[in-house]
């Protein structure tokens, strides 16, 4: 099986080279990169929402611990 790795690598690299050289290949690559960039910006927004949700949960836990601490001090 190792005898096939070099020819497959050469075919993969040459195929990528052909995609970059042709106009249609460049358009496809640009479209692909734009789609990836857009998905990254969307995931950043979802991470911001996730972070805000985590902040709310941590604040809720802190309030609960404060109430528990006050209840134990009252004993």
C-alpha atoms as a printed R data frame, in Angstrom:
   type eleno elety resid chain resno       x      y       z
1  ATOM     1    CA   UNK     A     1   0.000  0.000   0.000
2  ATOM     2    CA   UNK     A     2   2.885  2.389   0.621
3  ATOM     3    CA   UNK     A     3   3.709  2.327  -3.113
4  ATOM     4    CA   UNK     A     4   0.508  4.311  -3.810
5  ATOM     5    CA   UNK     A     5   1.176  7.221  -1.460
6  ATOM     6    CA   UNK     A     6   3.597  9.127  -3.696
7  ATOM     7    CA   UNK     A     7   1.472  8.935  -6.878
8  ATOM     8    CA   UNK     A     8  -1.641  9.950  -4.927
9  ATOM     9    CA   UNK     A     9   0.200 12.891  -3.393
10 ATOM    10    CA   UNK     A    10   1.454 14.001  -6.818
11 ATOM    11    CA   UNK     A    11  -2.035 13.729  -8.299
12 ATOM    12    CA   UNK     A    12  -3.516 15.685  -5.390
13 ATOM    13    CA   UNK     A    13  -0.950 18.468  -5.636
14 ATOM    14    CA   UNK     A    14  -1.230 18.671  -9.430
15 ATOM    15    CA   UNK     A    15  -5.037 18.763  -9.176
16 ATOM    16    CA   UNK     A    16  -4.834 21.611  -6.689
17 ATOM    17    CA   UNK     A    17  -2.381 23.404  -8.972
18 ATOM    18    CA   UNK     A    18  -4.749 23.047 -11.921
19 ATOM    19    CA   UNK     A    19  -7.619 24.391  -9.830
20 ATOM    20    CA   UNK     A    20  -5.595 27.463  -8.916
21 ATOM    21    CA   UNK     A    21  -4.375 28.088 -12.484
22 ATOM    22    CA   UNK     A    22  -7.771 28.021 -14.181
23 ATOM    23    CA   UNK     A    23 -10.196 30.923 -13.862
24 ATOM    24    CA   UNK     A    24 -13.084 28.665 -12.877
25 ATOM    25    CA   UNK     A    25 -10.899 26.977 -10.250
26 ATOM    26    CA   UNK     A    26  -9.901 30.339  -8.768
27 ATOM    27    CA   UNK     A    27 -13.557 31.425  -8.612
28 ATOM    28    CA   UNK     A    28 -14.449 28.177  -6.871
29 ATOM    29    CA   UNK     A    29 -11.591 28.606  -4.388
30 ATOM    30    CA   UNK     A    30 -12.622 32.209  -3.665
31 ATOM    31    CA   UNK     A    31 -16.221 31.114  -3.128
32 ATOM    32    CA   UNK     A    32 -15.025 28.376  -0.783
33 ATOM    33    CA   UNK     A    33 -12.836 30.790   1.187
34 ATOM    34    CA   UNK     A    34 -15.686 33.311   1.426
35 ATOM    35    CA   UNK     A    35 -18.014 30.611   2.752
36 ATOM    36    CA   UNK     A    36 -15.446 29.568   5.355
37 ATOM    37    CA   UNK     A    37 -14.873 33.184   6.407
38 ATOM    38    CA   UNK     A    38 -18.622 33.739   6.751
39 ATOM    39    CA   UNK     A    39 -19.050 30.620   8.875
40 ATOM    40    CA   UNK     A    40 -16.210 31.768  11.138
41 ATOM    41    CA   UNK     A    41 -17.878 35.140  11.748
42 ATOM    42    CA   UNK     A    42 -21.197 33.400  12.482
43 ATOM    43    CA   UNK     A    43 -19.511 31.060  14.942
44 ATOM    44    CA   UNK     A    44 -17.922 34.064  16.684
45 ATOM    45    CA   UNK     A    45 -21.413 35.482  17.214
46 ATOM    46    CA   UNK     A    46 -22.603 32.181  18.628
47 ATOM    47    CA   UNK     A    47 -19.591 32.093  20.948
48 ATOM    48    CA   UNK     A    48 -20.510 35.568  22.180
49 ATOM    49    CA   UNK     A    49 -24.060 34.370  22.892
50 ATOM    50    CA   UNK     A    50 -22.653 31.280  24.619
51 ATOM    51    CA   UNK     A    51 -20.347 33.456  26.733
52 ATOM    52    CA   UNK     A    52 -23.221 35.694  27.789
53 ATOM    53    CA   UNK     A    53 -25.286 32.655  28.738
54 ATOM    54    CA   UNK     A    54 -22.406 31.287  30.780
55 ATOM    55    CA   UNK     A    55 -22.033 34.626  32.557
56 ATOM    56    CA   UNK     A    56 -25.720 34.534  33.501
57 ATOM    57    CA   UNK     A    57 -25.404 30.962  34.787
58 ATOM    58    CA   UNK     A    58 -22.314 31.828  36.835
59 ATOM    59    CA   UNK     A    59 -24.097 34.835  38.345
60 ATOM    60    CA   UNK     A    60 -27.047 32.570  39.258
61 ATOM    61    CA   UNK     A    61 -24.698 30.053  40.903
62 ATOM    62    CA   UNK     A    62 -22.981 32.848  42.826
63 ATOM    63    CA   UNK     A    63 -26.331 34.150  44.132
64 ATOM    64    CA   UNK     A    64 -27.322 30.637  45.168
65 ATOM    65    CA   UNK     A    65 -24.038 30.169  47.021
66 ATOM    66    CA   UNK     A    66 -24.485 33.536  48.733
67 ATOM    67    CA   UNK     A    67 -27.993 32.520  49.900
68 ATOM    68    CA   UNK     A    68 -26.668 29.189  51.110
69 ATOM    69    CA   UNK     A    69 -23.839 30.893  52.973
70 ATOM    70    CA   UNK     A    70 -26.274 33.298  54.655
71 ATOM    71    CA   UNK     A    71 -28.558 30.426  55.630
72 ATOM    72    CA   UNK     A    72 -25.665 28.519  57.203
73 ATOM    73    CA   UNK     A    73 -24.456 31.609  59.096
74 ATOM    74    CA   UNK     A    74 -27.963 32.105  60.501
75 ATOM    75    CA   UNK     A    75 -27.752 28.727  62.290
